[in-house]
Amino acid sequence: MRTGAAPRVMASMRSLAIGLLRLEGSTNIARGNRLMSFDPLRPLKTIGFTGFSTTMH
């Protein structure tokens, strides 16, 4: 993870995650991360993505 574009990509993903938490109204990033981890679809719901199925096929 220390070579090439990986560090920049990881930093961008982290910024995106923090932005989603802020969009949801979270003021505590650590707490927001925990809440998001309990429901993996929650970040997608936050940005309005509804094209997913909750059942396994």
C-alpha positions in Angstrom: 0.0 0.0 0.0 3.0 2.3 0.0 3.8 2.4 -3.6 2.2 3.7 -6.8 -1.2 5.3 -6.6 -2.4 3.2 -3.6 -1.7 5.9 -0.9 -3.6 8.5 -2.9 -6.5 6.2 -3.5 -6.7 5.3 0.2 -6.7 8.9 1.2 -9.4 9.7 -1.3 -11.5 6.8 0.0 -11.0 8.0 3.6 -12.1 11.6 2.6 -15.2 10.2 0.8 -16.1 8.2 3.9 -15.7 11.2 6.2 -17.8 13.3 3.7 -20.6 10.7 3.8 -20.5 10.8 7.6 -20.8 14.6 7.6 -23.6 14.4 5.0 -25.5 12.1 7.3 -25.0 14.7 10.1 -22.4 12.9 12.1 -20.1 15.1 14.2 -18.1 12.2 15.8 -16.2 10.3 13.0 -15.3 7.3 15.2 -19.0 6.8 16.3 -20.1 7.3 12.7 -17.7 4.6 11.5 -19.0 2.2 14.0 -22.6 2.9 13.0 -21.8 2.5 9.4 -20.1 -0.8 10.1 -23.2 -2.3 11.6 -25.1 -1.8 8.4 -22.9 -2.2 5.3 -25.6 -0.8 3.0 -26.0 2.4 5.1 -23.4 4.4 3.1 -25.2 3.6 -0.1 -28.5 4.6 1.4 -26.9 7.9 2.6 -26.1 8.9 -1.0 -29.6 7.7 -2.2 -28.5 4.5 -4.0 -31.4 2.1 -3.9 -30.5 -0.4 -6.6 -29.5 -3.2 -4.4 -31.1 -6.4 -3.1 -31.0 -7.4 0.6 -31.6 -11.0 -0.1 -28.9 -13.6 -1.1 -29.5 -15.5 -4.3 
